[in-house]
Amino acid sequence: MSMKGEGKEIMVPLTSSLYVPGVMEENNKLLIEAGAGYYIEKSGDEAKEYCDRKMKLLQENGNKVAEIINYKKIQLQKCSNDIKKDFKQCNKVKESDDQSIMNPKGSN
């Protein structure tokens, strides 16, 4: 990293929604949020590697979730088709029963 940012005004996050103005004094070390409120101090190259690994992991997990969603959509469609088929069969049986009640055998 270059020393370009030294003395530059920045916004420093105190919480996820609260930022305060600050001045960058040293830019050869970065704080990386590791999650759950923990931060890791890294050099610029280490920070880039860390972020690249995290980005790759997130992309892989996103792809897995997309595959699961597509599989679940297919399952839902199959279930929906089965229910429609069963419903049609029930209606046919009901219509048949209604016909036999209205027109009992042997009566004219």
DSSP file with accessible surface (Angstrom, degrees, kcal/mol):
  #  RESIDUE AA STRUCTURE BP1 BP2  ACC     N-H-->O    O-->H-N    N-H-->O    O-->H-N    TCO  KAPPA ALPHA  PHI   PSI    X-CA   Y-CA   Z-CA
    1    1 A M              0   0  134      0, 0.0     2,-0.1     0, 0.0    26,-0.1   0.000 360.0 360.0 360.0 144.7    0.0    0.0    0.0
    2    2 A S    >   -     0   0   72      1,-0.1     3,-0.6    25,-0.0     4,-0.1  -0.411 360.0-119.2 -85.0 165.4    1.2    3.5   -0.7
    3    3 A M  G >  S+     0   0  107      1,-0.2     3,-1.2    -2,-0.1    -1,-0.1   0.208  82.3 113.2 -87.4  16.9    1.5    6.2    1.9
    4    4 A K  G 3  S+     0   0  189      1,-0.2    -1,-0.2    23,-0.1     4,-0.0   0.826  71.0  53.0 -57.9 -36.4   -1.0    8.2   -0.1
    5    5 A G  G X  S+     0   0   11     -3,-0.6     3,-2.4     2,-0.1    19,-0.3   0.587  76.1 121.4 -82.3  -8.1   -3.8    8.0    2.5
    6    6 A E  T <  S+     0   0  100     -3,-1.2    19,-0.2     1,-0.3     3,-0.1  -0.320  84.5  11.3 -62.3 130.5   -1.7    9.3    5.4
    7    7 A G  T 3  S+     0   0   52     17,-4.1    -1,-0.3     1,-0.3     2,-0.2   0.383  96.3 137.9  83.7  -2.5   -3.3   12.4    6.9
    8    8 A K    <   -     0   0  132     -3,-2.4    16,-2.9    16,-0.3    -1,-0.3  -0.503  57.8-116.3 -78.4 141.6   -6.5   11.8    4.9
    9    9 A E  E     +A   23   0A 159     14,-0.2     2,-0.3    -2,-0.2    14,-0.2  -0.594  42.7 171.0 -78.1 136.7   -9.8   12.4    6.6
   10   10 A I  E     -A   22   0A  63     12,-2.7    12,-2.8    -2,-0.3     2,-0.6  -0.882  37.2-110.7-137.6 168.1  -11.9    9.3    6.9
   11   11 A M  E     -A   21   0A 111     -2,-0.3    12,-0.0    10,-0.2    -2,-0.0  -0.929  31.7-152.9-103.5 123.4  -15.2    8.1    8.5
   12   12 A V  E     -A   20   0A  54      8,-3.6     8,-2.4    -2,-0.6     2,-0.4  -0.850  12.9-130.1-101.1 123.7  -14.4    5.5   11.3
   13   13 A P  E     +A   19   0A  64      0, 0.0     6,-0.3     0, 0.0     3,-0.1  -0.592  30.0 170.7 -76.5 126.0  -17.2    3.0   12.1
   14   14 A L  S    S-     0   0  103      4,-3.3     2,-0.2    -2,-0.4     5,-0.2   0.756  75.7  -4.1 -96.4 -38.2  -18.0    2.7   15.8
   15   15 A T  S    S-     0   0   73      3,-1.7    -1,-0.3     0, 0.0     3,-0.3  -0.802  91.7 -83.5-136.9-175.5  -21.1    0.5   15.3
   16   16 A S  S    S+     0   0  118     -2,-0.2     3,-0.1     1,-0.2     0, 0.0   0.740 130.4  24.5 -67.7 -18.9  -22.9   -0.8   12.2
   17   17 A S  S    S+     0   0  103      1,-0.1     2,-0.5    -4,-0.0    -1,-0.2   0.381 109.1  79.0-125.9   4.3  -24.8    2.5   12.0
   18   18 A L        +     0   0   89     -3,-0.3    -4,-3.3     2,-0.0    -3,-1.7  -0.960  50.0 173.6-123.4 120.3  -22.6    5.1   13.7
   19   19 A Y  E     -A   13   0A 121     -2,-0.5    -8,-0.0    -6,-0.3    -3,-0.0  -0.942   9.7-164.7-121.8 145.3  -19.5    6.6   12.1
   20   20 A V  E     -A   12   0A  51     -8,-2.4    -8,-3.6    -2,-0.4     2,-0.1  -0.939  30.1-101.7-126.3 150.3  -17.3    9.4   13.4
   21   21 A P  E     +A   11   0A 101      0, 0.0     2,-0.3     0, 0.0   -10,-0.2  -0.412  49.1 163.0 -70.0 147.7  -14.7   11.5   11.5
   22   22 A G  E     -A   10   0A  19    -12,-2.8   -12,-2.7    -2,-0.1     2,-0.4  -0.925  34.4-116.9-152.1 175.8  -11.1   10.6   11.9
   23   23 A V  E     -A    9   0A  86     -2,-0.3     2,-0.5   -14,-0.2   -14,-0.2  -0.987  26.8-124.1-125.1 131.6   -7.7   11.1   10.3
   24   24 A M        +     0   0   52    -16,-2.9   -17,-4.1    -2,-0.4   -16,-0.3  -0.627  35.1 167.7 -76.4 118.5   -5.6    8.3    8.9
   25   25 A E        +     0   0  158     -2,-0.5     2,-0.4     1,-0.3    -1,-0.2   0.798  68.1  21.3 -97.9 -41.4   -2.2    8.3   10.6
   26   26 A E        +     0   0  104      3,-0.1    -1,-0.3     1,-0.1     3,-0.2  -0.991  55.8 176.2-133.9 123.4   -0.8    4.9    9.6
   27   27 A N        +     0   0    7     -2,-0.4    -1,-0.1    -3,-0.1   -23,-0.1   0.237  64.2  84.1-117.5  18.4   -1.9    3.1    6.5
   28   28 A N  S    S+     0   0   80      1,-0.1    16,-0.5    15,-0.1     2,-0.4   0.514  91.6  55.3 -93.5  -3.1    0.4    0.1    6.4
   29   29 A K  E     -B   43   0B 105     -3,-0.2     2,-0.3    14,-0.2    14,-0.2  -0.992  69.8-167.3-128.0 137.8   -1.8   -1.8    8.9
   30   30 A L  E     -B   42   0B  57     12,-3.5    12,-2.9    -2,-0.4     2,-0.6  -0.920  18.1-133.9-123.1 149.0   -5.5   -2.4    8.4
   31   31 A L  E     -B   41   0B 118     -2,-0.3     2,-0.5    10,-0.2    10,-0.2  -0.900  22.4-163.8-100.9 124.6   -8.2   -3.7   10.8
   32   32 A I  E     -B   40   0B  23      8,-3.1     8,-2.7    -2,-0.6     2,-0.6  -0.926  20.1-126.9-109.5 129.1  -10.4   -6.4    9.3
   33   33 A E  E     -B   39   0B 118     -2,-0.5     6,-0.3     6,-0.2     3,-0.1  -0.643  24.1-176.2 -76.1 119.9  -13.7   -7.2   10.8
   34   34 A A  E     -     0   0B  39      4,-3.0     5,-0.2    -2,-0.6    -1,-0.2   0.530  48.8 -95.9 -94.6  -5.9  -13.6  -11.0   11.4
   35   35 A G  E >  S+B   38   0B  30      3,-0.9     3,-2.1     0, 0.0    -1,-0.3  -0.235  99.7  57.6 108.4 158.8  -17.2  -11.1   12.7
   36   36 A A  T 3  S-     0   0   96      1,-0.3     3,-0.1    -2,-0.1    -3,-0.0   0.793 131.1 -58.7  54.4  30.4  -18.9  -11.1   16.1
   37   37 A G  T 3  S+     0   0   56      1,-0.3     2,-0.4     0, 0.0    -1,-0.3   0.583 104.8 131.5  80.8   8.3  -17.3   -7.8   16.9
   38   38 A Y  E <   -B   35   0B 169     -3,-2.1    -4,-3.0     2,-0.0    -3,-0.9  -0.773  37.4-163.6 -97.3 142.5  -13.7   -9.1   16.5
   39   39 A Y  E     -B   33   0B 118     -2,-0.4     2,-0.4    -6,-0.3    -6,-0.2  -0.924   5.2-153.4-124.2 147.9  -11.1   -7.3   14.4
   40   40 A I  E     -B   32   0B  57     -8,-2.7    -8,-3.1    -2,-0.3     2,-0.5  -0.976  14.3-135.3-121.4 133.7   -7.8   -8.6   13.0
   41   41 A E  E     +B   31   0B 120     -2,-0.4     2,-0.3   -10,-0.2   -10,-0.2  -0.779  37.4 163.7 -89.4 126.4   -4.8   -6.3   12.3
   42   42 A K  E     -B   30   0B  49    -12,-2.9   -12,-3.5    -2,-0.5     2,-0.1  -0.957  38.6-109.6-138.6 158.2   -3.2   -7.2    8.9
   43   43 A S  E  >  -B   29   0B  44     -2,-0.3     4,-2.9   -14,-0.2     5,-0.2  -0.321  46.8 -97.7 -75.4 170.8   -0.9   -5.7    6.4
   44   44 A G  H  > S+     0   0   15    -16,-0.5     4,-2.3     1,-0.2     5,-0.2   0.919 124.9  45.5 -58.8 -45.3   -2.3   -4.6    3.1
   45   45 A D  H  > S+     0   0  118      2,-0.2     4,-2.4     1,-0.2    -1,-0.2   0.919 114.3  48.3 -65.9 -42.1   -1.3   -7.8    1.3
   46   46 A E  H  > S+     0   0   94      1,-0.2     4,-2.6     2,-0.2    -2,-0.2   0.904 111.1  51.2 -64.8 -38.8   -2.6  -10.0    4.1
   47   47 A A  H  X S+     0   0    4     -4,-2.9     4,-2.7     2,-0.2    -2,-0.2   0.912 109.7  49.8 -64.6 -41.6   -5.9   -8.0    4.2
   48   48 A K  H  X S+     0   0  125     -4,-2.3     4,-2.7    -5,-0.2    -2,-0.2   0.934 111.8  48.1 -63.2 -44.6   -6.3   -8.5    0.4
   49   49 A E  H  X S+     0   0  114     -4,-2.4     4,-2.4     2,-0.2    -2,-0.2   0.915 112.2  50.0 -60.9 -43.5   -5.7  -12.2    0.7
   50   50 A Y  H  X S+     0   0   28     -4,-2.6     4,-2.4     2,-0.2    -2,-0.2   0.940 112.8  45.7 -60.5 -48.4   -8.1  -12.5    3.6
   51   51 A C  H  X S+     0   0   64     -4,-2.7     4,-2.7     1,-0.2    -2,-0.2   0.885 111.2  52.9 -64.9 -38.4  -10.8  -10.6    1.7
   52   52 A D  H  X S+     0   0   71     -4,-2.7     4,-2.4    -5,-0.2    -1,-0.2   0.919 110.5  47.6 -62.3 -42.8  -10.2  -12.7   -1.4
   53   53 A R  H  X S+     0   0  140     -4,-2.4     4,-2.5     2,-0.2    -2,-0.2   0.921 113.3  48.0 -63.2 -44.3  -10.6  -15.9    0.6
   54   54 A K  H  X S+     0   0   92     -4,-2.4     4,-2.6     2,-0.2    -2,-0.2   0.908 111.5  50.1 -63.1 -42.6  -13.8  -14.6    2.2
   55   55 A M  H  X S+     0   0  102     -4,-2.7     4,-2.4     2,-0.2    -2,-0.2   0.928 110.9  49.0 -63.2 -43.0  -15.2  -13.5   -1.1
   56   56 A K  H  X S+     0   0  127     -4,-2.4     4,-2.6     2,-0.2    -2,-0.2   0.927 111.7  49.7 -62.2 -44.0  -14.5  -16.9   -2.7
   57   57 A L  H  X S+     0   0   78     -4,-2.5     4,-2.7     1,-0.2     5,-0.2   0.921 110.9  49.2 -61.4 -44.3  -16.1  -18.7    0.3
   58   58 A L  H  X S+     0   0  121     -4,-2.6     4,-2.6     2,-0.2    -1,-0.2   0.903 111.1  49.7 -63.7 -40.0  -19.2  -16.4    0.0
   59   59 A Q  H  X S+     0   0  116     -4,-2.4     4,-2.4     2,-0.2    -2,-0.2   0.928 111.8  48.4 -64.8 -43.3  -19.5  -17.1   -3.8
   60   60 A E  H  X S+     0   0   82     -4,-2.6     4,-2.2     1,-0.2    -2,-0.2   0.927 113.5  46.8 -62.7 -44.7  -19.2  -20.9   -3.2
   61   61 A N  H  X S+     0   0   67     -4,-2.7     4,-2.4     1,-0.2    -1,-0.2   0.890 110.8  52.8 -64.8 -38.5  -21.8  -20.8   -0.5
   62   62 A G  H  X S+     0   0   38     -4,-2.6     4,-2.4    -5,-0.2    -1,-0.2   0.904 108.8  49.9 -62.6 -40.2  -24.1  -18.6   -2.7
   63   63 A N  H  X S+     0   0  104     -4,-2.4     4,-2.2     2,-0.2    -2,-0.2   0.899 110.1  50.6 -64.6 -40.7  -23.8  -21.2   -5.5
   64   64 A K  H  X S+     0   0  123     -4,-2.2     4,-2.3     2,-0.2    -2,-0.2   0.914 110.7  48.9 -62.5 -43.3  -24.7  -24.0   -3.1
   65   65 A V  H  X S+     0   0   81     -4,-2.4     4,-2.7     1,-0.2    -2,-0.2   0.917 109.4  52.4 -63.5 -40.7  -27.7  -22.1   -1.9
   66   66 A A  H  X S+     0   0   45     -4,-2.4     4,-2.4     1,-0.2    -1,-0.2   0.908 109.1  50.1 -62.5 -40.1  -28.8  -21.5   -5.5
   67   67 A E  H  X S+     0   0  135     -4,-2.2     4,-2.4     2,-0.2    -1,-0.2   0.917 111.1  48.7 -63.4 -43.3  -28.5  -25.2   -6.2
   68   68 A I  H  X S+     0   0   98     -4,-2.3     4,-2.7     2,-0.2    -2,-0.2   0.919 110.6  51.3 -63.2 -42.3  -30.6  -26.1   -3.2
   69   69 A I  H  X S+     0   0   82     -4,-2.7     4,-2.4     1,-0.2    -2,-0.2   0.931 110.5  48.2 -61.6 -45.1  -33.2  -23.5   -4.2
   70   70 A N  H  X S+     0   0   89     -4,-2.4     4,-2.0     2,-0.2    -1,-0.2   0.919 111.9  49.5 -62.3 -41.7  -33.5  -24.9   -7.7
   71   71 A Y  H  X S+     0   0  136     -4,-2.4     4,-2.3     1,-0.2    -2,-0.2   0.924 111.5  49.1 -62.3 -43.4  -33.8  -28.4   -6.3
   72   72 A K  H  X S+     0   0  115     -4,-2.7     4,-2.6     1,-0.2    -1,-0.2   0.868 107.9  54.4 -66.4 -35.1  -36.6  -27.3   -3.9
   73   73 A K  H  X S+     0   0  134     -4,-2.4     4,-2.3     2,-0.2    -1,-0.2   0.912 108.7  48.7 -63.5 -41.1  -38.4  -25.5   -6.7
   74   74 A I  H  X S+     0   0   93     -4,-2.0     4,-2.4     2,-0.2    -2,-0.2   0.927 111.8  49.0 -64.3 -44.1  -38.4  -28.8   -8.7
   75   75 A Q  H  X S+     0   0   68     -4,-2.3     4,-2.5     1,-0.2    -2,-0.2   0.911 111.0  50.5 -61.0 -42.5  -39.7  -30.7   -5.7
   76   76 A L  H  X S+     0   0  122     -4,-2.6     4,-2.8     1,-0.2    -1,-0.2   0.915 109.3  50.6 -61.9 -42.9  -42.4  -28.1   -5.2
   77   77 A Q  H  X S+     0   0  105     -4,-2.3     4,-2.6     2,-0.2    -1,-0.2   0.916 110.6  49.4 -62.9 -42.4  -43.5  -28.3   -8.8
   78   78 A K  H  X S+     0   0  131     -4,-2.4     4,-2.4     2,-0.2    -2,-0.2   0.930 112.9  46.9 -62.3 -45.3  -43.7  -32.2   -8.6
   79   79 A C  H  X S+     0   0   72     -4,-2.5     4,-2.6     2,-0.2    -2,-0.2   0.917 111.8  51.0 -62.1 -43.2  -45.8  -32.0   -5.4
   80   80 A S  H  X S+     0   0   41     -4,-2.8     4,-2.4     1,-0.2    -2,-0.2   0.919 110.7  48.3 -61.2 -43.7  -48.0  -29.4   -6.9
   81   81 A N  H  X S+     0   0   78     -4,-2.6     4,-2.4     1,-0.2    -1,-0.2   0.905 111.3  50.5 -64.1 -41.0  -48.6  -31.5  -10.0
   82   82 A D  H  X S+     0   0   88     -4,-2.4     4,-2.7     2,-0.2    -2,-0.2   0.910 110.6  49.1 -63.0 -42.2  -49.3  -34.6   -7.9
   83   83 A I  H  X S+     0   0  115     -4,-2.6     4,-2.7     2,-0.2    -2,-0.2   0.923 111.2  49.4 -64.2 -43.1  -51.9  -32.6   -5.8
   84   84 A K  H  X S+     0   0  119     -4,-2.4     4,-2.4     2,-0.2    -2,-0.2   0.923 111.8  49.1 -61.5 -42.6  -53.6  -31.3   -9.0
   85   85 A K  H  X S+     0   0  119     -4,-2.4     4,-2.2     2,-0.2    -2,-0.2   0.935 113.0  46.6 -62.6 -46.2  -53.7  -34.8  -10.4
   86   86 A D  H  X S+     0   0   84     -4,-2.7     4,-2.5     1,-0.2    -2,-0.2   0.893 110.9  53.0 -63.2 -39.3  -55.2  -36.2   -7.1
   87   87 A F  H  X S+     0   0  129     -4,-2.7     4,-2.3     2,-0.2    -1,-0.2   0.921 108.6  49.5 -63.6 -42.0  -57.7  -33.3   -7.0
   88   88 A K  H  X S+     0   0  140     -4,-2.4     4,-2.2     2,-0.2    -1,-0.2   0.910 110.8  50.3 -63.0 -41.3  -58.9  -34.1  -10.5
   89   89 A Q  H  X S+     0   0  106     -4,-2.2     4,-2.3     1,-0.2    -2,-0.2   0.914 109.8  50.5 -64.0 -41.0  -59.3  -37.8   -9.7
   90   90 A C  H  X S+     0   0   82     -4,-2.5     4,-2.7     1,-0.2    -1,-0.2   0.901 109.6  51.0 -61.9 -41.6  -61.3  -36.8   -6.6
   91   91 A N  H  X S+     0   0   60     -4,-2.3     4,-2.8     2,-0.2    -1,-0.2   0.895 109.2  50.7 -64.4 -38.6  -63.5  -34.6   -8.7
   92   92 A K  H  X S+     0   0  148     -4,-2.2     4,-2.4     2,-0.2    -2,-0.2   0.930 112.0  46.8 -64.8 -43.0  -64.1  -37.4  -11.2
   93   93 A V  H  X S+     0   0   86     -4,-2.3     4,-2.7     2,-0.2    -2,-0.2   0.927 113.1  49.6 -63.5 -43.0  -65.1  -39.8   -8.4
   94   94 A K  H  X S+     0   0  121     -4,-2.7     4,-2.8     2,-0.2    -2,-0.2   0.927 111.2  48.5 -62.8 -44.5  -67.4  -37.2   -6.8
   95   95 A E  H  X S+     0   0  124     -4,-2.8     4,-2.4     2,-0.2    -1,-0.2   0.915 111.8  50.1 -62.1 -40.3  -69.0  -36.5  -10.2
   96   96 A S  H  X S+     0   0   73     -4,-2.4     4,-2.1     2,-0.2    -2,-0.2   0.919 112.1  47.1 -63.3 -44.3  -69.5  -40.2  -10.7
   97   97 A D  H  X S+     0   0   86     -4,-2.7     4,-1.8     2,-0.2    -2,-0.2   0.912 111.6  51.0 -64.2 -41.5  -71.0  -40.6   -7.2
   98   98 A D  H  X S+     0   0   71     -4,-2.8     4,-2.3     1,-0.2    -2,-0.2   0.903 109.7  50.8 -62.5 -40.0  -73.3  -37.6   -7.8
   99   99 A Q  H  X S+     0   0  125     -4,-2.4     4,-2.5     1,-0.2    -1,-0.2   0.912 109.5  49.7 -63.8 -43.2  -74.5  -39.1  -11.1
  100  100 A S  H  < S+     0   0   67     -4,-2.1    -1,-0.2     1,-0.2    -2,-0.2   0.834 111.3  49.4 -70.0 -28.8  -75.3  -42.4   -9.4
  101  101 A I  H  < S+     0   0  128     -4,-1.8    -1,-0.2     1,-0.2    -2,-0.2   0.916 115.2  43.7 -72.2 -41.6  -77.3  -40.7   -6.7
  102  102 A M  H  < S+     0   0  147     -4,-2.3    -2,-0.2     1,-0.3    -1,-0.2   0.853 127.0  30.3 -71.7 -36.1  -79.2  -38.6   -9.3
  103  103 A N  S  < S-     0   0  110     -4,-2.5    -1,-0.3    -5,-0.2    -2,-0.1  -0.683  80.5-167.1-126.0  76.4  -79.8  -41.6  -11.6
  104  104 A P    >   -     0   0   68      0, 0.0     3,-1.5     0, 0.0    -3,-0.1  -0.312  35.5 -94.3 -64.2 149.6  -80.0  -44.8   -9.6
  105  105 A K  T 3  S+     0   0  212      1,-0.2     3,-0.1    -5,-0.1    -5,-0.0  -0.361 107.9  24.7 -65.3 140.4  -79.8  -48.0  -11.6
  106  106 A G  T 3  S+     0   0   84      1,-0.2     2,-0.4    -3,-0.1    -1,-0.2   0.328  95.2 108.1  89.1  -8.6  -83.0  -49.5  -12.6
  107  107 A S    <         0   0   67     -3,-1.5    -1,-0.2    -4,-0.0     0, 0.0  -0.859 360.0 360.0-104.2 137.5  -85.1  -46.3  -12.4
  108  108 A N              0   0  212     -2,-0.4    -3,-0.0    -3,-0.1    -5,-0.0  -0.875 360.0 360.0-120.7 360.0  -86.4  -44.6  -15.6
